[in-house]
Amino acid sequence: MNYHWNWHIFLEPDPTGAGTYLDMLLSGLKLTIWTSLSAWVIALICGSIVGVLRTLPSKAAGWFAFLYVEFFRNMPLLVQLFLWFFVLPELLPHAAGLWLKQLPNAPFYTAAVGIGLFMSARVAVQLAAGIGSLPRGQRMAATALGLTTTQVYAYVLLPMAFRIILPPLTSEFLNTIKNSAVAITIGLIELTGAARSMQEFSFQVFEAFTAATLMYLAINIVVVFVMRLIERSVAIPGYITGK
């Protein structure tokens, strides 16, 4: 049985009546972008805090950061999304659990938070490694100038560490975009979900997932290009080699 190719399928109306199949994919693409950006903001904020805690001399801070990273890094993302979406509402008090279940766009918020926390553990490790790679003299000189610990990190260590870890952060951002596809399992119709819906409605599986693949590639190319521009603009001559 030969497969019947139909590249005009994207211009045909989808069964929901909301537009064409191309509109369905573009809607999924938009949701993928918003989910990924929201998750990345959460990952950067939480990951930066935990990354700093990993480098503090406090044992309590170090243990908290260690447990945080090990919990989120060693548990599969799919399991974490299931826990946030299905289990957490049942563990909370009845009123709070009911509120979570009735929350509009709950799959979106769950995916953004779940993926964000999952990726934050990786960001924390990258940032801690970046801070650890800096010469000890920088911290000692800043302390000798009378800067507080907060000022040492804000004005000396973090600006340098983030410059060093920009390349691995780019990879983590790309992973965040790809991880957004897992959100289909909790009912979020992002790009992969839209492609799957198109395939189920039209039976044009190759066209649907070819278009989704090209859209994912386009997003990732844009991210790599933008991050390279940022990397070149913040590179420090003589310290970090710029291309």
C-alpha positions in Angstrom: 0.0 0.0 0.0 1.5 3.3 -1.2 1.4 6.4 1.0 -0.6 9.3 -0.5 1.4 12.5 -0.1 -0.7 15.6 0.2 1.2 18.8 0.9 -1.9 20.9 0.3 -3.3 19.5 3.5 -2.0 22.5 5.5 -4.4 24.8 3.6 -7.5 22.6 4.3 -9.8 23.4 7.2 -9.3 21.3 10.3 -12.3 19.4 11.8 -12.6 21.8 14.8 -13.6 24.7 12.5 -11.0 27.0 14.1 -9.0 27.4 10.9 -6.7 25.4 8.6 -4.3 22.7 9.6 -1.5 25.2 9.3 -3.3 27.4 11.8 -3.4 24.5 14.1 0.3 24.0 13.9 1.1 27.7 14.3 -1.1 27.7 17.4 0.9 24.8 18.8 4.1 26.6 17.9 3.0 29.7 19.8 2.2 27.6 22.8 5.5 25.9 22.6 7.3 29.2 22.5 5.4 30.6 25.5 5.8 27.5 27.5 9.6 27.3 26.8 10.2 31.0 27.6 8.2 30.8 30.9 10.0 27.6 31.9 13.4 29.2 31.0 12.7 32.2 33.2 11.8 30.0 36.1 14.9 27.9 35.5 17.2 30.9 35.4 15.8 32.4 38.6 15.6 29.2 40.7 18.8 27.8 39.2 20.7 31.0 39.9 19.6 31.0 43.5 20.4 27.4 44.1 23.7 27.7 42.2 24.8 30.5 44.5 23.8 28.4 47.5 26.0 25.6 46.3 29.0 27.9 46.5 28.4 29.5 49.9 30.5 28.4 52.9 27.3 27.6 54.8 26.7 23.9 55.3 23.0 24.3 55.6 22.8 26.2 52.3 25.1 23.6 50.6 22.9 20.7 51.8 19.7 22.4 50.7 21.2 23.1 47.2 22.5 19.5 47.0 19.1 18.0 47.8 17.3 20.4 45.5 19.6 19.5 42.6 19.5 15.7 43.2 15.7 15.7 43.5 15.0 17.5 40.3 17.9 16.2 38.3 17.5 12.5 39.0 13.8 12.2 38.5 12.5 11.9 34.9 10.7 15.0 33.7 7.6 12.9 32.7 7.3 11.7 36.3 7.7 15.2 37.7 4.9 16.5 35.4 2.6 13.7 36.5 3.3 14.5 40.1 2.6 18.2 39.7 -0.5 17.7 37.6 -2.2 14.6 39.1 -0.7 14.0 42.5 -0.1 17.4 44.0 -3.9 18.5 44.0 -4.7 15.3 45.9 -2.1 16.0 48.6 -3.2 19.6 49.3 -6.1 20.6 51.4 -9.4 20.1 49.6 -10.0 23.7 48.8 -6.5 24.3 47.5 -6.6 21.0 45.5 -9.9 21.9 44.0 -8.6 25.3 43.0 -5.7 23.7 41.2 -7.9 21.3 39.4 -10.2 24.1 38.2 -7.4 26.5 37.3 -7.8 27.8 33.7 -5.0 26.6 31.4 -3.7 24.3 34.2 -1.6 22.2 31.7 0.3 25.3 30.6 1.1 26.5 34.1 2.0 22.9 35.2 4.3 22.5 32.2 6.0 25.8 32.7 6.6 25.3 36.4 7.5 21.6 36.0 9.9 22.0 33.2 11.3 25.2 34.8 12.1 23.4 38.0 13.5 20.4 36.2 15.9 22.6 34.2 16.7 24.8 37.1 18.7 22.0 38.7 20.9 21.9 35.5 21.3 25.6 35.5 22.4 25.5 39.2 25.1 23.0 38.5 26.3 25.1 35.5 26.4 28.3 37.5 28.1 26.7 40.5 30.8 25.3 38.1 31.2 28.8 36.5 31.7 30.4 39.9 34.1 27.7 41.0 36.2 28.2 37.9 36.9 31.8 38.8 40.3 32.6 40.4 40.0 32.8 44.2 41.8 36.1 44.1 38.6 37.8 42.7 36.6 36.8 45.8 39.4 37.7 48.1 40.0 41.1 46.5 36.3 41.9 46.6 36.2 41.0 50.3 39.3 43.1 51.0 37.5 46.1 49.5 34.8 45.7 52.1 32.1 44.3 49.9 29.5 42.2 51.6 28.8 38.6 50.4 25.8 39.8 48.4 27.8 42.5 46.8 30.6 40.1 46.0 28.3 37.8 44.1 26.2 40.6 42.5 29.1 42.8 41.3 32.0 40.4 40.9 31.3 36.7 40.7 28.0 36.3 38.9 28.7 38.7 36.0 31.9 36.8 35.3 30.3 33.3 35.9 27.4 34.0 33.6 29.7 35.0 30.8 31.6 31.8 31.2 28.6 29.5 31.1 26.7 31.2 28.3 27.5 28.3 25.8 26.2 25.6 28.1 23.2 27.8 29.0 22.4 27.9 25.3 22.3 24.1 25.2 20.1 24.1 28.3 17.7 26.6 26.6 17.5 24.3 23.6 16.8 21.4 25.9 14.0 23.4 27.5 12.3 23.9 24.1 12.6 20.2 23.3 11.4 19.2 26.8 8.2 21.2 26.2 7.1 18.3 23.9 6.6 16.1 27.0 3.8 18.4 28.1 1.5 16.7 25.7 1.1 13.9 28.3 -0.8 16.3 30.6 -3.0 17.7 27.9 -1.0 20.7 26.6 -1.5 20.9 22.8 1.8 22.5 22.0 3.6 21.9 18.7 4.0 18.1 19.0 0.4 17.8 20.3 -0.8 19.9 17.3 1.1 17.7 14.9 -0.3 14.6 16.5 -3.9 16.0 16.3 -3.4 16.9 12.6 -2.1 13.4 12.0 -5.1 11.8 13.7 -7.6 14.0 11.9 -6.1 13.9 8.4 -4.0 10.7 8.5 -1.1 12.7 6.8 1.4 11.7 9.4 4.6 12.5 7.4 3.4 16.0 6.4 2.3 16.8 10.0 5.6 15.8 11.6 7.7 17.2 8.8 6.2 20.6 9.4 6.6 20.2 13.2 10.3 19.2 12.7 11.0 22.3 10.5 9.3 24.6 13.1 11.4 23.1 15.9 14.6 23.6 13.8 13.6 27.2 13.1 13.1 28.0 16.8 16.4 26.4 17.7 18.3 28.2 15.0 16.9 31.6 16.2 17.9 30.7 19.8 21.4 29.8 18.8 21.8 32.9 16.7 20.6 35.2 19.5 22.7 33.5 22.1 25.8 33.8 20.0 25.2 37.5 19.6 24.8 37.9 23.3 27.9 35.8 23.9 30.0 38.0 21.6 28.6 41.2 23.1 29.5 40.4 26.7 32.8 38.6 26.0 35.7 40.1 28.0 38.8 40.6 25.8 41.8 38.6 27.0 39.6 36.6 29.4 37.0 34.9 27.3 37.8 34.2 23.8 35.4 35.8 21.3 34.9 34.5 17.9 
